[in-house]
Amino acid sequence: MAVVVKHLTFGTKGTHPVVFTSNALFKLEKETGLSTERIGLMLLTGRAGYQMMQIILWAGLEAARVRMKTRREPFTIDEVGDLLDEEGGAAFVWAGADDGLDGEKVQVREPRPLHPIAADVTEAWTSAFPQPREMPPKPPPASEGDQPGSPS
């Protein structure tokens, strides 16, 4: 499966591609100090928080910018926040990622539909981790007589 490029629309700020390449994952680990596996678990279970979600989106926007040469200037994390504000703010965009915590009590809630940006970021993220293909079985070890240069 190929890495998916999604095109996200941010109100009057236009449409920007997002993709999670190896470079995006590297930037995420460097920026957060967390492993890609941990970041992905936080994203997919809805426990990333707004700061982490903004950094994840930043890394995907930056990877697409570099790969597709969509603009010269790098995205800043603050600029990503401004893009999210165009869509109603982080709380609105990532609302489907609510972890159901209400103070100390866990609330059982119906999952809310994901905002299109949240859904596209999640799809682009999961595409960066294709399922491993089954490897062909290894041939049996060769006997000494099967080695090149050995007498038959």
Secondary structure by P-SEA (a helix, b strand, c coil): ccbbbbbbbcccccbbbbbbcaaaaaaaaaaccccaaaaaaaaaaccccaaaaaaaaaaaaaaaaaaaccccccccaaaaaaaaaaaccccccccccccccccccccccccccccaaaaaaaaaaaaacccccccccccccccccccccccc
